């Protein structure tokens, strides 16, 4: 009986491992594929998701997100820009403030820029941005971030009732295989975690 039980237990472990590996592989592929989709269309505003800043300047990753938001604005896809992100640890400037100043330097009028400075994670970025969207009666928005970030961000945007479309930055600084794999691995864990969170 014990030998039979051990065999059954081993078989169940192997099946569970196969299921987990298959699911993680599927999620990884889905995240990667989704990051190649650009749904940019006429919308009221672009929500640019925050990232690290270096003092009063955006980090290279954040700068490319900001640039893409400005590109959407300059090319008539959106009429407004919404920048997100609070102050990082030890910083005197919020991510949103840094992005706003960058956009103004690139000739985007102050009145066409909204900011929220409370968020520290993606979910909060979209929660607080959704309040700006609803308070201004915007009907459609474009979400801007790095390609591998888009799947999770879009799921959250939909959960907050946004009529959102994805437009990943085509000039992402996450280019090397090592950086892509690291970012992808993190996103797989966070996306699975968020899916569990939604169920609970």
Secondary structure, 3 states (H helix, E strand, C coil): CHHHHHHHHHHHHHHHHHHHHHHHHHHHHHHHHHCCCECCCCCCEEEECCCCEECCEECHHHHHHHHHHHHHHHCCCCCEEEEECCECCCCCCEHHHHHHHHHHHCCCCHHHEEEECCCCCHHHHHHHHHHHHHHCCCCCEEEECCHHHHHHHHHHHHHCCCCEEEECCCCCCCCCHHHHHHHHHHHHHHHHHHHHHHHC
